[in-house]
Amino acid sequence: MASSSSLKPFDEKRKDIRHRCQKLADVFVKGHRFSGCIKNESKGGLFVETRGSFLMGDDVLVVYESPIGIDLRRSGKIVKIDRSGIGIKFNWPGYNQ
């Protein structure tokens, strides 16, 4: 039997813990740049508040600054779209690409 600390809520689809944040980011989709703000981030992806015309599965490149001032470039795919922004799943979780 699994311990209660290892169980996740039944509606939680993420395997990595999300961390809330407020980071400015540029999102590049099909040659277009969209500015936004990262609202939460995990090893596997992030959610960016932004406006634009996006499609599920679009390839993206997200550029943002790490807490120590290093520019990070992460590639991924759009896995969620809602009125406030897009959810991105990284191609290589935990690594800069």
C-alpha positions in Angstrom: 0.0 0.0 0.0 1.3 3.5 -0.9 1.9 6.0 1.8 -0.3 9.1 1.8 2.8 11.3 1.1 3.4 9.5 -2.3 -0.2 9.9 -3.5 -1.1 12.7 -5.9 -4.5 14.4 -6.2 -6.6 12.4 -8.7 -6.7 15.4 -11.1 -3.0 16.2 -11.1 -1.5 15.2 -14.4 2.0 16.6 -13.8 4.8 14.4 -12.5 7.0 17.4 -11.4 6.3 19.9 -8.7 5.3 23.4 -10.0 6.8 26.5 -8.5 5.0 29.8 -8.7 7.0 32.6 -10.1 6.9 36.0 -11.9 9.5 36.0 -14.7 9.4 37.9 -17.9 9.8 35.7 -21.0 9.8 35.8 -24.8 8.0 32.9 -26.5 8.9 32.2 -30.2 6.3 30.3 -32.2 6.5 29.9 -36.0 8.9 32.8 -36.3 6.8 35.2 -34.2 7.8 36.6 -30.8 5.3 36.9 -28.0 6.2 38.6 -24.7 4.7 37.2 -21.5 5.2 36.4 -17.9 5.9 32.9 -16.5 3.4 32.1 -13.8 4.6 28.7 -12.8 7.5 26.5 -13.7 8.6 22.9 -13.1 11.4 20.6 -14.3 9.1 19.5 -17.1 7.5 22.7 -18.3 5.9 26.0 -17.5 2.9 28.2 -18.0 3.2 31.6 -19.6 0.6 34.4 -19.5 0.6 35.8 -23.1 -1.7 36.6 -25.9 -1.5 35.3 -29.4 -2.8 32.8 -31.9 -1.5 29.4 -30.8 -2.3 25.7 -31.7 -1.9 22.7 -29.5 1.3 20.9 -30.4 3.1 24.0 -31.8 6.8 24.0 -31.3 8.1 26.8 -29.1 11.3 28.3 -27.8 11.1 30.2 -24.5 13.8 32.6 -23.5 14.0 33.9 -19.9 16.4 34.8 -17.2 17.5 32.4 -14.4 17.5 33.6 -10.8 21.3 34.2 -11.1 21.0 36.2 -14.4 21.8 33.6 -17.0 19.6 33.6 -20.2 17.8 30.3 -20.5 16.6 28.9 -23.8 14.1 26.0 -23.5 12.4 24.3 -26.4 9.1 22.5 -26.1 5.5 22.0 -27.3 2.3 23.7 -26.4 0.2 21.3 -24.4 -2.4 23.7 -22.9 -4.1 26.9 -24.2 -6.5 29.0 -22.2 -7.7 32.6 -22.1 -4.7 33.7 -20.0 -1.9 31.9 -21.8 -0.2 28.7 -22.8 1.2 25.6 -21.1 4.5 24.4 -22.5 6.0 20.9 -22.0 9.8 21.0 -22.4 11.4 18.6 -25.0 14.3 17.9 -22.6 13.0 18.3 -19.0 15.7 19.6 -16.6 18.1 20.7 -19.4 18.7 23.9 -21.3 18.3 23.6 -25.0 
